[in-house]
Amino acid sequence: MLYWALIFLVIAIVAGVLGFGGVAGTASEVAHVLFWIAIILLIVSLIFGLRRR
């Protein structure tokens, strides 16, 4: 999940440098959403992992 967030972040940076503002904004938002989903999944897996013990 974080891999895809980084991919979209790179796409946003490249699109921003080339002047494609709409594509850069969209890719940035997708990267932001994927990052937070990955963080939430990490926290959930840590909680369930500690709960098993």
FENUR-V76005 format. One record per backbone hydrogen bond with DSSP energy under -1.0 kcal/mol. CO is the residue of the C=O (numbers start at 0). NH is the residue of the N-H. E is the energy in kcal/mol with one decimal. If there is no record, write none. Layout:
# FENUR-V76005
CO;NH;E, CO;NH;E
This chain:
# FENUR-V76005
0;4;-1.9, 1;5;-2.4, 2;6;-2.1, 3;7;-2.5, 4;8;-1.9, 5;9;-2.3, 6;10;-2.3, 7;11;-2.3, 8;12;-2.3, 9;13;-2.7, 10;14;-2.7, 11;15;-2.3, 12;16;-2.3, 13;17;-2.1, 14;19;-2.7, 18;20;-1.4, 19;23;-2.3, 20;24;-2.5, 21;25;-2.2, 22;26;-2.7, 23;27;-2.1, 24;28;-2.2, 25;29;-2.3, 26;30;-2.4, 27;31;-2.2, 28;32;-2.5, 29;33;-2.7, 30;34;-2.2, 31;35;-2.0, 32;36;-2.3, 33;37;-2.3, 34;38;-2.1, 35;39;-2.4, 36;40;-2.5, 37;41;-2.1, 38;42;-2.3, 39;43;-2.5, 40;44;-2.4, 41;45;-2.2, 42;46;-2.3, 43;47;-2.5, 44;48;-2.1, 45;49;-2.3, 46;50;-1.7, 47;51;-1.2
